Amino acid sequence: DTFWKQYYIKNVINSMAATRLKKVAQKPDSPVNSAVVVTNPVSDDFYTSLFTITPKKEDLLEEALKLYTREIKRMLDFGFSKDEFDVAKSNVWKRQRLDNEISRESIDNETIVNICLEHFLREVPMVLPDDRLQLQRTALSNLSYEEVMAYVPFMLRDCEKIYTYNIGTDKVNLLPSKERMQQIMAEVQNETLTPDFVEF
């Protein structure tokens, strides 16, 4: 039960962050074409989040970094609205296909082997799919807005982050230095922001 609760807390936060970044990227004055986040479990209590920010032009790398830093700061400062939470919770339910029914008779040997592998490789609780479905439904249904908001700082705080750029070797001169990146992020941290919740 604790495993699935933590799993869905992270999934709901990921969904809210993804929706927020998509909205920001779609603004007419946005320096980026897209901003995406994907969170994946590595083991029972270790998850990684990959943020991919694609600038509209190669000379907008610094602006893309500002956008990322600014939006993470906004999420940490103001969290997410109850509407954002409700929509994210519904989206996670749909993506996980929790409305689908699973019968004990439909479980084959391959499924059981995969369950054992998941347990061995990623420490996912080893339960049969029909029981697992019930645990997942209960965990996500019972998830409260307050529980998820309390976890936002732990998931988005500024620690253990790796920043990488993907650019042609003939354009490496456009890459900001480590010192310039730190300067940009420090400048954004000193900005006074206001909430920018997604409206549905």
C-alpha positions, 0 to 999 in steps of 0.5 A: 500500500505504501509503495503504490501511494508513493508511486502515485504521488510522484505520478500526479506531481509529474502530470501536473508539472507536465501540464504546467510546462506544456502551457508555458511552452505554448505561450506566444512569447515562449522561447521554447517549442516544447517542455516535457517531464517524464518520471520513472521508478528506478527502484522502490524508493528511487525515482528519476525525472527527466526534463526536456526543454527544446528552444525555438532557436539554438541561440535561446539556450540561456532563455530555455534554462531561465524558463525551466528554473523559473517554472520550477521555482514557481512550482516550489513557491506556490505549488499547484491548484486543486483543479490541477490536482484533480485533473492530474489524478484523473489523467493518471487513472486513465493512463494507468488504465485502472478502469480495466478489469482483470480476471484471475483466469486470464493470468498466464505464466509469462505475466507471473514471470514478469511480476517476479522480474519487476520485483527482483529488478525494481522491488515492485511488490510481488502480487497477482495482477488482479490484486495489484489493480485493486491496490492501485485503485485504492492508493490513487483514489485515496490520495489527497491534495494535501498529501501530494502538495507536501511532497512537491518540495521533495520531488522538485528541490534543487539537489542531485540534478544533472544538466545536459545539452544536445547540440551540433559540434559546430555550435558548441560556442553557443553553450553557456558555461557552468559559471554562466548557468549558475549565474542565470539560475541565481538571478532567477531565484532572486526574481519575485514570481506570482502563481500561474495555475493552469485553468481548465 
